[in-house]
Amino acid sequence: MLSWLEISRSAVCQNYRIFKDMLAPLPVMPIVKSNAYGHGLEQVVACLKDEGLDWFGVNYISEARLLREQGFVGDILVVGPYFKDELLDAWTHKATLFLSHFEALESWIASEWKPKIHIKIDSGMSRQGFLLKELPELIQKVKPFENLVEGIATHFSNVEDVLDHAYADQQMLEFEQAQNMFEKAGFKKLLAHAASSASTLILQPSRYDLCRVGISLYGFWPSPTTKVSYHQIHSKVVGLKPALSWRTRIAQVKDVAAHRYVGYGLTFKALKDMKLAVIPVGYYEGYPRIAGSAHSYVLVDGQRCPIVGRICMNMMMIDVTHIHGPYVGQLVTLVGKDGHEEITASDIATWSETIHYEFVSRIHPAIPRNIVP
């Protein structure tokens, strides 16, 4: 790979401490699924190793194994699906699993290897979880294994993109009804959790016993609406700091005469003599192809350099006509700061007609992630 990511230890720790201070004494569960939202699971865990964490959340049992290999001895919650042949692996690595449907329950009951479980409630997301009407049967079946039922959880479907949280309120009502059903069945106090980054920030009643902080751990507001909502509530915003920068170097500099085309599909035609640079990043590396059709740019020598032509599989072309003496090997910033200019992941998501979650999580995992101060 001819590009690299820089992951700021201070930014990751600052973001974590914002939530730690906000929620004390409640614990924070950093979510490091999907390669820590593209930031690098191993790198982010290393950044947080001195923060005294009790929990991490992942999507796959294989990610729990990676955490154990890094020496993490606290609790790990696997929030994604799994299959029965993975139960031994989960038990071996002391991973706690979401229990979300009856087929998974039957496999768990039949297995010699029974990891701890958190019961997932479908309170309106219609993705994972049991409906309220299914709980009497579920409770009857898990009651003999009560000592392995550690928690109860749900997930919001309509918090971060709206100012009206009536649907979330309804979800909390259903979730609390589920909690009451377990309590009436004689279960000990279950660890209840529902809040992800957005609901942790703006929906205080949803915090319960634990908060699962994902996108904001990496310095992003879940959405502009979430930021507006937070400001309306607190008359300020917290100082989340993006942790990721993405850089590469110019691989070639070339002159392009007026009226020549650039790139696939003849989508760009030089209207004057230009100087272009080729940089060795394309959609294989995770830079969205569609971004090249917008008013997108990279930074060279602290200046904006427009992307011209279509983004290729492993390359893109940029206009460096206005750059004094561009040269092979010169630093290029795709995401991050250079001088007084900055490109954010949200900028690229906007150019790509998507969300920053998708953009960062799809940066190729083979690209080196280097921890910087």
ChimeraX attribute file (.defattr): number of C-alpha atoms within 10 A of each C-alpha:
attribute: neighborCount
match mode: 1-to-1
recipient: residues
	/A:1	12
	/A:2	15
	/A:3	18
	/A:4	16
	/A:5	24
	/A:6	20
	/A:7	24
	/A:8	23
	/A:9	20
	/A:10	16
	/A:11	22
	/A:12	23
	/A:13	20
	/A:14	19
	/A:15	22
	/A:16	23
	/A:17	15
	/A:18	15
	/A:19	24
	/A:20	17
	/A:21	12
	/A:22	13
	/A:23	18
	/A:24	9
	/A:25	10
	/A:26	15
	/A:27	17
	/A:28	24
	/A:29	25
	/A:30	28
	/A:31	29
	/A:32	27
	/A:33	22
	/A:34	18
	/A:35	22
	/A:36	24
	/A:37	23
	/A:38	23
	/A:39	27
	/A:40	26
	/A:41	22
	/A:42	17
	/A:43	19
	/A:44	25
	/A:45	22
	/A:46	15
	/A:47	20
	/A:48	16
	/A:49	14
	/A:50	9
	/A:51	12
	/A:52	8
	/A:53	17
	/A:54	14
	/A:55	18
	/A:56	22
	/A:57	24
	/A:58	25
	/A:59	19
	/A:60	20
	/A:61	27
	/A:62	16
	/A:63	22
	/A:64	27
	/A:65	19
	/A:66	14
	/A:67	21
	/A:68	16
	/A:69	12
	/A:70	13
	/A:71	12
	/A:72	19
	/A:73	14
	/A:74	14
	/A:75	15
	/A:76	26
	/A:77	23
	/A:78	25
	/A:79	21
	/A:80	16
	/A:81	15
	/A:82	17
	/A:83	11
	/A:84	16
	/A:85	10
	/A:86	14
	/A:87	21
	/A:88	15
	/A:89	17
	/A:90	24
	/A:91	17
	/A:92	13
	/A:93	20
	/A:94	21
	/A:95	26
	/A:96	25
	/A:97	30
	/A:98	23
	/A:99	28
	/A:100	23
	/A:101	18
	/A:102	15
	/A:103	11
	/A:104	16
	/A:105	17
	/A:106	13
	/A:107	16
	/A:108	19
	/A:109	14
	/A:110	11
	/A:111	14
	/A:112	11
	/A:113	17
	/A:114	20
	/A:115	21
	/A:116	21
	/A:117	23
	/A:118	25
	/A:119	26
	/A:120	25
	/A:121	30
	/A:122	22
	/A:123	28
	/A:124	21
	/A:125	14
	/A:126	12
	/A:127	12
	/A:128	20
	/A:129	22
	/A:130	21
	/A:131	18
	/A:132	16
	/A:133	9
	/A:134	13
	/A:135	16
	/A:136	13
	/A:137	10
	/A:138	17
	/A:139	17
	/A:140	10
	/A:141	15
	/A:142	17
	/A:143	15
	/A:144	10
	/A:145	11
	/A:146	15
	/A:147	12
	/A:148	15
	/A:149	22
	/A:150	18
	/A:151	22
	/A:152	23
	/A:153	25
	/A:154	24
	/A:155	25
	/A:156	21
	/A:157	15
	/A:158	18
	/A:159	24
	/A:160	24
	/A:161	15
	/A:162	15
	/A:163	15
	/A:164	12
	/A:165	16
	/A:166	12
	/A:167	16
	/A:168	20
	/A:169	16
	/A:170	13
	/A:171	24
	/A:172	20
	/A:173	13
	/A:174	19
	/A:175	26
	/A:176	15
	/A:177	14
	/A:178	24
	/A:179	20
	/A:180	13
	/A:181	16
	/A:182	20
	/A:183	13
	/A:184	9
	/A:185	12
	/A:186	12
	/A:187	17
	/A:188	14
	/A:189	13
	/A:190	17
	/A:191	16
	/A:192	22
	/A:193	21
	/A:194	24
	/A:195	26
	/A:196	26
	/A:197	24
	/A:198	26
	/A:199	25
	/A:200	22
	/A:201	26
	/A:202	24
	/A:203	20
	/A:204	11
	/A:205	12
	/A:206	22
	/A:207	20
	/A:208	15
	/A:209	17
	/A:210	22
	/A:211	25
	/A:212	24
	/A:213	25
	/A:214	22
	/A:215	22
	/A:216	23
	/A:217	30
	/A:218	29
	/A:219	19
	/A:220	23
	/A:221	23
	/A:222	22
	/A:223	19
	/A:224	13
	/A:225	16
	/A:226	21
	/A:227	20
	/A:228	16
	/A:229	22
	/A:230	19
	/A:231	14
	/A:232	13
	/A:233	13
	/A:234	10
	/A:235	9
	/A:236	11
	/A:237	14
	/A:238	14
	/A:239	13
	/A:240	19
	/A:241	19
	/A:242	20
	/A:243	25
	/A:244	26
	/A:245	22
	/A:246	22
	/A:247	18
	/A:248	19
	/A:249	21
	/A:250	21
	/A:251	17
	/A:252	16
	/A:253	20
	/A:254	13
	/A:255	12
	/A:256	17
	/A:257	14
	/A:258	12
	/A:259	12
	/A:260	14
	/A:261	17
	/A:262	17
	/A:263	15
	/A:264	11
	/A:265	9
	/A:266	11
	/A:267	12
	/A:268	16
	/A:269	16
	/A:270	15
	/A:271	11
	/A:272	11
	/A:273	13
	/A:274	16
	/A:275	18
	/A:276	23
	/A:277	24
	/A:278	19
	/A:279	24
	/A:280	20
	/A:281	25
	/A:282	18
	/A:283	19
	/A:284	15
	/A:285	20
	/A:286	20
	/A:287	26
	/A:288	23
	/A:289	16
	/A:290	17
	/A:291	22
	/A:292	23
	/A:293	16
	/A:294	15
	/A:295	11
	/A:296	20
	/A:297	22
	/A:298	22
	/A:299	24
	/A:300	22
	/A:301	16
	/A:302	17
	/A:303	19
	/A:304	21
	/A:305	22
	/A:306	18
	/A:307	23
	/A:308	25
	/A:309	20
	/A:310	22
	/A:311	23
	/A:312	19
	/A:313	16
	/A:314	16
	/A:315	17
	/A:316	22
	/A:317	26
	/A:318	25
	/A:319	19
	/A:320	25
	/A:321	16
	/A:322	13
	/A:323	15
	/A:324	8
	/A:325	9
	/A:326	20
	/A:327	16
	/A:328	13
	/A:329	13
	/A:330	15
	/A:331	19
	/A:332	21
	/A:333	24
	/A:334	24
	/A:335	21
	/A:336	20
	/A:337	15
	/A:338	19
	/A:339	10
	/A:340	7
	/A:341	15
	/A:342	18
	/A:343	20
	/A:344	18
	/A:345	22
	/A:346	19
	/A:347	17
	/A:348	26
	/A:349	20
	/A:350	16
	/A:351	19
	/A:352	20
	/A:353	13
	/A:354	15
	/A:355	17
	/A:356	23
	/A:357	18
	/A:358	15
	/A:359	20
	/A:360	23
	/A:361	18
	/A:362	20
	/A:363	22
	/A:364	16
	/A:365	16
	/A:366	10
	/A:367	16
	/A:368	16
	/A:369	22
	/A:370	17
	/A:371	18
	/A:372	14
	/A:373	10
